[in-house]
Amino acid sequence: MIQPNRTTASAAEITRQLADVKTLTGGTREFAFTRDDFDRIAKLIHQHAGISLSPIKFDMVYSRLARRLRATGDATFADYIRRLERNDHTEWETFVNSLTTNLTSFFREAHHFDLLKDHLTRLGKPTARIWCSAASTGEEPYSIAMTCCELYGSMMPPVEIIATDIDTNVLAQGQAGVYSEDRIEKLSPELVRKYFLRGTGSRAGDVRVRPELQKLIRFSRLNLLEPNWSVRGPLEAIFCRNVMIYFDKPTQYTILKRFVPLLRPDGLMFAGHSESFSHAVDLFRNLGRTVYARADSGR
């Protein structure tokens, strides 16, 4: 049995040792999964999507990718990794989708939408362009759209919302705009009445976003690590919430630096509640409550 040094073993080292124990003993795993397999996968996803996988994600990576081994017919993780290294483009997309975590809800971190409303009111621009850079299954861009409709008192507010994500599966869900009723249970009856249609018959228990709301949003795939982005400025706001936590600090800095010229000098960037950019104070200044302004702005 592996005995960690009680005085010098780090949490990460203990995690690695426990993972190795599971591999050596076989456990109930359908496929052998070694530390080397994990490290090679972690390197591939970091190079391709900037996602940093810590050792505590060992079991998560196995469970999500074991399904891909069954689907592709690969007998071992080494075979599957070689498939990726041969640039199997179809499998690369599925690989990234498999390792992307998508947790979202309508009006998550509700204070951001109140601040967005105040921001747009203060700017008074004829048309506002807003980028939701981690759109997931669509709840966030639809929350932005509802906020704008409420602000302007119209289902056709003067806004353009760009919704992107690296995961093509969740983008398809967002574009469809269909959700189970439990996803909207925390919304007010007034918002539900205005912006959703209830399913009937075989679709009972589901709701669909009204077509007028869908028309305000353009969904498209975008990898924040790609050298060329399809999004163009100037933007009144950028929502980049709960995605930077998956990147290391140098990657975060690179992305934030690319945000700066896209955002108007008086624009705002919204981050997740667990994200902090103290390493990028030359780029963005914290206004409080995970809202940032460009460091060169007068705000």
C-alpha positions, -999 to +999 in steps of 0.1 A: +000+000+000+012+035-007+019+054+024+021+092+019+047+111+039+026+127+067+048+158+068+057+165+032+030+150+009+008+177-007-029+173-014-022+170-051+004+143-044-020+123-023-046+126-050-022+113-076-013+084-053-049+075-047-056+076-084-026+053-090-040+029-063-073+028-082-055+020-114-033-006-099-061-025-082-083-023-112-114-015-091-146-017-111-132+001-141-141-012-176-109+002-190-075+006-174-068+043-169-033+053-158-018+085-145+001+088-178-032+085-197-047+114-175-016+136-180-017+131-218-054+140-219-048+170-197-021+182-220-043+178-251-073+196-237-051+224-223-034+229-257-067+229-276-091+246-253-070+262-225-088+241-199-066+231-169-075+197-154-063+193-119-056+158-105-088+158-086-106+155-120-091+120-125-124+101-120-145+127-139-122+124-169-124+086-168-162+085-165-168+110-194-143+095-218-150+059-211-182+065-230-161+077-260-140+045-259-172+025-262-185+046-290-153+046-310-145+009-303-110+018-289-098-009-266-076+014-244-072+050-235-039+049-252-057+039-285-082+068-280-054+093-273-037+082-305-069+088-324-069+124-311-032+129-319-040+118-355-064+148-356-097+130-359-116+163-362-150+148-355-138+131-324-119+163-313-152+181-312-168+154-291-137+151-269-140+188-260-177+186-255-172+157-231-148+175-209-166+208-208-187+215-177-219+235-183-236+248-151-260+276-157-295+289-149-317+318-158-307+351-141-278+334-123-260+361-102-291+383-107-274+415-096-254+415-129-286+419-149-297+449-128-263+464-134-266+458-171-299+476-172-284+506-154-254+505-177-275+506-209-297+533-195-267+555-187-251+549-221-282+558-240-268+544-272-291+537-302-280+501-304-262+480-279-240+450-287-234+424-260-213+393-261-220+363-240-188+344-244-197+312-225-234+308-235-237+271-225-273+259-230-286+295-235-300+306-201-275+334-198-280+350-233-318+346-229-316+363-195-297+392-212-324+394-238-352+394-213-334+422-194-332+443-225-369+437-234-379+448-199-357+479-201-370+491-234-406+478-229-405+460-262-399+425-276-377+442-303-352+462-282-323+479-300-298+452-290-277+425-306-266+396-284-238+374-296-238+340-278-207+317-282-194+286-266-168+259-274-193+231-268-215+225-299-240+203-280-250+230-256-251+256-283-276+235-302-297+233-270-295+271-265-305+278-301-335+255-298-346+274-267-365+244-252-362+237-215-380+215-189-404+234-167-382+230-136-356+253-153-379+283-151-395+276-117-376+304-100-387+330-126-417+352-118-450+342-134-449+375-153-416+367-170-428+332-178-460+345-193-441+371-214-412+351-227-421+314-227-446+291-245-457+259-226-456+226-244-486+205-249-492+168-258-459+150-261-441+182-251-460+187-219-436+196-191-414+216-215-413+253-223-399+271-253-385+306-255-407+329-276-394+334-312-391+371-307-366+365-279-346+340-300-343+366-329-323+389-306-295+363-302-269+349-326-255+316-315-221+304-329-192+282-318-161+300-306-130+287-289-114+314-268-080+300-275-084+303-313-062+330-329-091+345-348-125+353-332-157+359-352-168+385-327-161+421-336-163+453-315-173+477-303-192+460-275-212+476-247-207+446-224-190+412-223-203+384-201-174+360-194-188+342-163-176+310-147-153+301-176-120+317-166-118+293-136-109+265-160-079+284-173-045+291-157-034+326-150-013+332-182-042+319-204-067+342-185-044+372-191-041+364-228-079+363-232-085+394-211-060+413-232-080+404-264-112+415-247-099+451-242-100+464-278-134+448-284-150+465-254-159+502-256-139+524-232-171+529-212-181+492-215-184+466-187-171+430-183-191+407-161-172+378-144-182+348-122-185+351-085-155+329-079-132+347-104-107+374-097-083+392-121-059+408-097-031+396-120-045+417-148-050+451-132-032+467-162-062+455-183-093+456-161-103+475-130-126+458-105-158+480-099-170+456-072-195+426-073-175+409-101-180+437-126-150+452-144-142+482-165-112+487-188-082+499-169-079+529-192-115+540-188-126+570-168-150+550-146 
